[in-house]
């Protein structure tokens, strides 16, 4: 099969339309002042090293890490041994 003979025009048009829609949403969105739970320090260091921190301000949310630890357990389940 010759890859140069494959017609990708339909896909390219679909991708262009998706990019236009995304740009429209981004024009209407202002992330200034938005927050997210604080990341793990190792994750934050990695993201900083690749320039992928994102636009959100990290804040310490009491109980957030504890919720992450128990979110998959059914209500009333015993705490796992530490």
N, C-alpha and C positions, 0 to 999 in steps of 0.2 A: 504494500500500500504506500503510495506516495503522499507524504504529509502535506506537500504543497498543493495538492489537488483537493484537500478538504475545505469546504466553504464554511468559514467561521463568521460570516457577516451577520447571521441571526444572533449568535451569541454575543458578538461585539455590540450590536444594537441593544440587546437586553442589558449588558453590563453598563453601557453608556446611560441608559434610562435609569438604572439603579443608582449610578453615581449622581445623576441630576437630582433624584429624589433625596438622596442623602445630603447633598449640598443644600437643598431647600430646608431640610430639618435643621441642619447645623446653623444656617443663617438665622433661624428663629429661636435658637437655644443659646442661653447665656449661662455657662457653668460657674461664673464667679460667685463665690460664697457657698457653693454646694460642698457638702461634707461627706465623708465616708469613714467607717471604723478604721482605727489605726491598724496598719499592716504589721506583720511579723517583721522584726528588725532585719533578718536575713533576706526576706522577700523585698523589703524596701531598698536594701543595699544593692541587690541584683537589679531592680528596676532602675535605680539611679545610674548604675553602671552602663545600662543600655539606653538611657534617655527615655524610659517608658513610665514615668511616674504618673502621668495623667493630670487633668485639670483640678481635681478635687482636693480639698484640704482634709488632712487626716486628723481625726479627733479621738480622744480616748473615751470610749463609751463603757461605763461601769456595767459589768455583767456580760459583755459581748463575748469575750473569750470563753467564759463558762457556758454560755448558750451554745457556742460552737461545739464544745465538748459533749454536750448532752442532747443535741438536736435530733440525733438518730434513734434515741432510746424512747420507748413508749412512756407515757406519763406514769409516775409512781415507780419506775424501775429503780433498783438499787444503784448507788454510785459504784463505779468500778474501783477495785483495789488500786491504790497508787503505789 
